[in-house]
C-alpha cells in the first residue's frame, strides 16, 4: 500500500513514518509525507528515513487544494496527522486551528471525492472532543462536548469526515486517542515540559487545582492502533485509542 501521511514531520506522524519504513507496520510499501513544517514539524524528525528509496517528502499545506489533488491520486490511503494541536495556543488565537483543522480536512475530503479512486482516509482525532469527565471513561457513542477552540476544531473535522462518508460514500475512519508520550515529543507538551523544567531547575506548572487525571498512551502503541484501523477498520466507524491508565 502506498500512503500519504499529512503532518508526517510532527510528533505522532513522524513516529508512524519511521515505524512504517522500518517494517514495524507491515503492508505499507511507500510513504509520501506532506508537511508545512510549522513550529511543531521538523525534517530532523525524519532524518533516519530521509535516504530510504520508499520515502518521499513534500513541503506543503493541506489547505492547498491543487497540491492535495495532485498528490492524493498517487496513493491508496491518506492518514491525516496534520493539525494545530496546542490548547493554550488555540485559546490565544483560534484562526490557525480553524484553518488547518477544519478547512484543511475539507480540502482532503474534496480531493479524495474527486480523485475517482478508492482512497481510505484515516482522520486522526483526539479524546478531547468528548470534553471533561468526572469519573469512568468514554465510549465512541458519547456526545461531543469540546471545551477549547482546539478540540472544537477537531470535532468539526470529524463531523465533516462523517458527512462525506454518509453523503458521498467515502471510505473514512476516525481515531480518537488519549494523550501521547514518547520520542520526538515537542518540548512545549506536558511531559517534556516537566522534564526540561526539572533539568533546568525551573518551577513545574500546575494546571487547575492539580487534581486532573489524564490517560496516556505511548506513541508507538498509538501508531500500531492506527495501522490496525488503516487495514482492518470498518468504514464510517470511530475508534478510541487509550492506554487504560486512568
Buried (B, 14 or more C-beta within 10 A) or exposed (E): BBBBBBBBBBBBBBBBBBBBBEEBBEEBEBBBBBBBBBEBBBBEBBEBBEEBEEBBBBEBBBBBBEBBBEBBBBBBBBBBBBBBBBBEBBEEEBEBBBBBBBBBBBBBBBBBBEBEEEBBBBBBBBBBBBBEEEEEBBEEEBEBEBEBBBBBBBBBBBEBBBEBBEEEEBBBBBBBBBBBBBEBBBEEBBEBBEEEEEEEEEEEEEEEEEEEEEBBBBBBBBBBBBBBBBBEBEEBEBBBBBBEEE
